[in-house]
Amino acid sequence: MTQQARDWVRLERHSGVAKLTLCRTGMQNALVPELLAPLLAILQSLHADSSVRAVVLAAEGPAFSIGGDMRRFAAEGRIGKDNLRHYSARLVGLLNEVALAMLALPQPIVGAIHGTVTGGSIGLLAGCDLVVMADSAVIKAHYANAGYCPDGGWTAWLPELIGARRVAAALLLNRSLPAADALEWGLANCLVPVDEVETEALAMAERIAAYPHGTMHWSKRLLRDRTPELAARLEAERRGFIELVATERAMESTERFLATFTNYPDDPS
């Protein structure tokens, strides 16, 4: 892994609070293995860190994350279908591991969410225990545009959080979910102006860190201890993703998506 890739996730500490920031700003934090691997390693390192009582997950740039890097999917596919399947298996596998690590982390996680949350990056939002969201944020599936199988927990996690009919509308009708709906449906705890998101999330985490650690740990564990069932559902999404991603229809949709969305970022840094 290059130094540049290691810099795509930044860890800071604020008196009992660990702040993790996605920093692949040139690609609006599009997900690639080189971003997810260090994020997973940091989450695993925090698991036994008694000095950390709460965690904030934030992101730099105009978007929290635009999901899987479509330019990378296209590039891998041009090498060959088997190569694309191998890459996708690793990518979605790492995303699933990150989601499960967030669930297993004893410290509560507060998400600081702004901009867009697209595709598989929903797993990073769903993995948070509390969510502070910008009132301008938007959640998008985009699988109908790309021709891929939903991943990141769209079918594994979201129906439990907001209801199967609402998830079906996002996936089957390609509907976006504005911040106001995310709040009403329970995906967010509060909405604030975009320039206040990180401040509010840190304040919430500091409040958690001041409470007895055992109480916070057990409250999270009892609320969210569904790991075996979730892991099986995430693995089903991964298998579906691998099956679809290298089909002719999906590969054509990828190229068409990149040609249509001319504002899609094009900066690998």
C-alpha positions as CSV (number, residue, x, y, z in Angstrom):
1,M,0.0,0.0,0.0
2,T,1.4,3.4,-1.0
3,Q,1.8,6.3,1.5
4,Q,-0.9,8.1,-0.4
5,A,-3.4,5.3,0.2
6,R,-2.5,5.1,3.9
7,D,-3.3,8.8,4.0
8,W,-6.9,8.2,2.8
9,V,-8.0,7.4,6.4
10,R,-6.8,9.8,9.2
11,L,-7.0,9.0,12.9
12,E,-7.1,11.8,15.5
13,R,-7.7,11.6,19.2
14,H,-9.7,14.1,21.3
15,S,-9.7,13.3,25.0
16,G,-11.3,9.9,24.9
17,V,-12.7,10.3,21.4
18,A,-11.1,8.8,18.3
19,K,-12.0,10.6,15.1
20,L,-11.7,8.7,11.8
21,T,-11.8,10.8,8.7
22,L,-12.0,9.5,5.1
23,C,-9.6,11.6,3.1
24,R,-9.8,10.4,-0.5
25,T,-11.1,13.8,-1.4
26,G,-10.1,13.8,-5.1
27,M,-12.5,10.9,-5.7
28,Q,-15.1,12.0,-3.1
29,N,-14.1,9.1,-0.9
30,A,-15.1,6.5,-3.5
31,L,-14.5,3.1,-2.0
32,V,-11.5,1.0,-3.0
33,P,-9.6,-1.7,-1.1
34,E,-6.8,0.8,-0.5
35,L,-9.2,2.9,1.6
36,L,-11.2,0.1,3.3
37,A,-8.1,-1.9,4.4
38,P,-6.6,0.9,6.6
39,L,-10.1,1.8,7.9
40,L,-10.5,-1.8,8.9
41,A,-7.1,-1.9,10.6
42,I,-7.8,1.2,12.6
43,L,-11.2,-0.1,13.8
44,Q,-9.5,-3.4,14.8
45,S,-6.8,-1.5,16.7
46,L,-9.4,0.6,18.6
47,H,-11.3,-2.5,19.8
48,A,-9.0,-3.1,22.8
49,D,-8.0,0.6,23.3
50,S,-9.3,1.4,26.7
51,S,-8.3,5.1,26.3
52,V,-11.0,5.5,23.6
53,R,-14.5,5.8,24.9
54,A,-16.3,6.9,21.7
55,V,-15.6,7.1,18.0
56,V,-16.6,9.7,15.3
57,L,-16.6,8.7,11.6
58,A,-16.4,11.7,9.3
59,A,-15.2,12.5,5.8
60,E,-13.5,15.4,4.0
61,G,-14.6,16.9,0.7
62,P,-18.0,17.5,-0.9
63,A,-19.3,14.0,-0.2
64,F,-19.2,11.5,2.6
65,S,-18.7,8.8,0.0
66,I,-19.9,8.1,-3.5
67,G,-19.7,4.4,-3.0
68,G,-17.6,2.0,-5.1
69,D,-15.2,3.6,-7.4
70,M,-16.9,3.3,-10.8
71,R,-13.7,4.2,-12.7
72,R,-11.9,1.5,-10.9
73,F,-14.6,-1.1,-11.8
74,A,-14.3,0.0,-15.5
75,A,-10.5,-0.2,-15.4
76,E,-10.5,-3.7,-13.8
77,G,-13.1,-4.9,-16.3
78,R,-11.0,-3.8,-19.3
79,I,-8.3,-6.1,-18.1
80,G,-10.7,-9.0,-18.0
81,K,-13.9,-10.4,-16.5
82,D,-12.0,-12.7,-14.0
83,N,-9.9,-9.8,-12.9
84,L,-13.1,-7.7,-12.3
85,R,-14.7,-10.5,-10.3
86,H,-11.6,-11.0,-8.2
87,Y,-11.3,-7.2,-7.5
88,S,-15.0,-7.0,-6.6
89,A,-14.8,-10.0,-4.3
90,R,-12.0,-8.3,-2.4
91,L,-13.7,-4.9,-2.3
92,V,-17.1,-6.0,-1.1
93,G,-15.5,-8.5,1.3
94,L,-13.5,-5.7,2.9
95,L,-16.6,-3.5,3.0
96,N,-18.4,-6.3,4.8
97,E,-15.6,-6.7,7.3
98,V,-15.6,-3.0,8.0
99,A,-19.3,-3.0,8.7
100,L,-19.0,-6.0,11.0
101,A,-16.0,-4.4,12.8
102,M,-18.1,-1.3,13.4
103,L,-20.8,-3.4,14.9
104,A,-18.3,-5.3,17.1
105,L,-16.5,-2.2,18.3
106,P,-17.3,-1.8,22.0
107,Q,-17.1,2.0,21.7
108,P,-20.2,3.7,20.3
109,I,-19.7,5.3,16.9
110,V,-21.1,8.7,15.9
111,G,-21.4,9.3,12.2
112,A,-20.8,12.8,10.8
113,I,-22.6,12.5,7.4
114,H,-22.7,15.2,4.7
115,G,-23.0,15.5,1.0
116,T,-24.0,12.2,-0.7
117,V,-23.9,8.6,0.6
118,T,-24.0,6.4,-2.5
119,G,-24.1,2.7,-3.1
120,G,-22.1,0.5,-0.7
121,S,-21.1,3.4,1.5
122,I,-24.5,3.0,3.1
123,G,-22.7,0.3,5.2
124,L,-20.5,2.9,6.8
125,L,-23.6,5.0,7.8
126,A,-25.5,2.0,9.0
127,G,-22.5,0.8,11.0
128,C,-22.7,4.0,13.2
129,D,-24.7,3.9,16.4
130,L,-25.7,7.5,16.2
131,V,-25.8,9.8,13.1
132,V,-25.5,13.5,12.8
133,M,-26.5,14.4,9.2
134,A,-26.3,17.6,7.2
135,D,-29.7,18.8,6.3
136,S,-28.5,18.9,2.7
137,A,-27.3,15.3,2.6
138,V,-28.7,12.8,0.1
139,I,-28.6,9.0,0.1
140,K,-28.6,7.3,-3.3
141,A,-28.6,3.6,-4.3
142,H,-27.6,4.0,-8.0
143,Y,-27.5,0.2,-8.6
144,A,-30.1,0.5,-11.3
145,N,-27.8,2.9,-13.1
146,A,-24.7,0.7,-12.7
147,G,-26.3,-2.7,-13.2
148,Y,-24.8,-4.1,-10.0
149,C,-26.2,-6.1,-7.1
150,P,-26.9,-4.0,-3.9
151,D,-24.1,-4.3,-1.4
152,G,-23.0,-2.6,1.8
153,G,-26.1,-3.7,3.6
154,W,-28.9,-2.3,1.4
155,T,-30.7,-5.6,1.7
156,A,-28.9,-7.0,4.7
157,W,-29.2,-4.1,7.1
158,L,-31.5,-1.3,5.8
159,P,-34.9,-3.1,5.8
160,E,-34.5,-3.6,9.6
161,L,-33.6,0.1,10.0
162,I,-36.2,1.8,7.8
163,G,-38.5,-0.8,6.4
164,A,-38.5,-3.1,3.4
165,R,-40.9,-1.0,1.3
166,R,-38.7,2.1,1.6
167,V,-35.6,0.1,0.6
168,A,-37.5,-1.4,-2.3
169,A,-38.4,2.1,-3.6
170,A,-34.7,3.1,-3.4
171,L,-33.5,0.0,-5.2
172,L,-36.3,-0.8,-7.6
173,L,-37.4,2.7,-8.5
174,N,-33.9,4.3,-8.1
175,R,-35.3,6.9,-5.6
176,S,-33.0,9.1,-3.6
177,L,-33.4,9.6,0.1
178,P,-33.1,13.2,1.3
179,A,-31.9,14.0,4.8
180,A,-35.4,14.9,6.0
181,D,-36.6,11.3,5.2
182,A,-33.5,9.8,6.8
183,L,-34.3,11.6,10.0
184,E,-38.0,10.7,9.9
185,W,-37.3,7.1,9.2
186,G,-34.6,6.7,11.8
187,L,-31.3,6.7,9.8
188,A,-30.3,9.9,11.4
189,N,-30.6,11.3,14.9
190,C,-30.5,14.9,14.0
191,L,-30.0,17.3,11.1
192,V,-27.8,20.3,11.2
193,P,-26.3,22.8,8.7
194,V,-23.4,21.2,6.8
195,D,-20.7,23.3,8.5
196,E,-21.9,22.1,12.0
197,V,-21.9,18.4,11.3
198,E,-18.5,17.5,12.7
199,T,-18.8,19.9,15.7
200,E,-22.1,18.3,16.7
201,A,-20.8,14.8,16.1
202,L,-17.8,15.4,18.3
203,A,-19.9,17.0,21.0
204,M,-22.2,13.9,21.0
205,A,-19.2,11.6,21.2
206,E,-17.6,13.6,24.0
207,R,-20.9,13.2,25.9
208,I,-20.8,9.5,25.4
209,A,-17.2,9.3,26.5
210,A,-18.1,11.0,29.8
211,Y,-20.5,8.3,30.8
212,P,-19.5,5.0,32.4
213,H,-17.8,2.9,29.7
214,G,-19.5,-0.4,30.8
215,T,-23.0,1.1,30.4
216,M,-22.2,2.4,27.0
217,H,-20.6,-0.9,25.9
218,W,-23.5,-3.0,27.1
219,S,-26.1,-0.7,25.7
220,K,-24.5,-0.9,22.3
221,R,-24.0,-4.6,22.5
222,L,-27.6,-5.4,23.5
223,L,-29.0,-3.1,20.9
224,R,-26.9,-4.4,18.0
225,D,-25.8,-7.9,18.7
226,R,-27.0,-9.6,15.5
227,T,-23.7,-10.3,14.0
228,P,-24.1,-13.9,12.7
229,E,-27.4,-13.1,10.9
230,L,-26.0,-9.9,9.4
231,A,-22.7,-11.5,8.3
232,A,-24.7,-14.2,6.4
233,R,-26.8,-11.5,4.7
234,L,-23.8,-9.4,3.8
235,E,-22.1,-12.5,2.3
236,A,-25.2,-13.1,0.2
237,E,-24.9,-9.5,-1.1
238,R,-21.2,-10.1,-1.9
239,R,-22.0,-13.3,-3.9
240,G,-24.7,-11.5,-5.8
241,F,-22.3,-8.6,-6.6
242,I,-19.6,-11.0,-7.9
243,E,-22.2,-12.8,-10.1
244,L,-23.5,-9.6,-11.7
245,V,-20.5,-7.2,-11.9
246,A,-18.8,-9.0,-14.8
247,T,-21.8,-9.6,-17.0
248,E,-21.9,-7.9,-20.3
249,R,-25.0,-5.8,-19.2
250,A,-23.2,-4.6,-16.0
251,M,-20.0,-3.8,-17.8
252,E,-21.8,-1.8,-20.5
253,S,-23.8,0.0,-17.8
254,T,-20.6,0.9,-16.1
255,E,-19.2,2.5,-19.2
256,R,-22.5,4.2,-19.9
257,F,-22.7,5.5,-16.3
258,L,-19.3,7.1,-16.6
259,A,-20.2,8.6,-20.0
260,T,-23.5,10.0,-18.7
261,F,-22.4,11.3,-15.3
262,T,-19.8,13.7,-16.8
263,N,-19.2,15.2,-13.3
264,Y,-18.1,11.9,-11.9
265,P,-14.7,12.6,-10.2
266,D,-11.5,11.7,-12.0
267,D,-8.7,12.2,-9.6
268,P,-7.1,9.0,-8.2
269,S,-5.3,11.0,-5.4
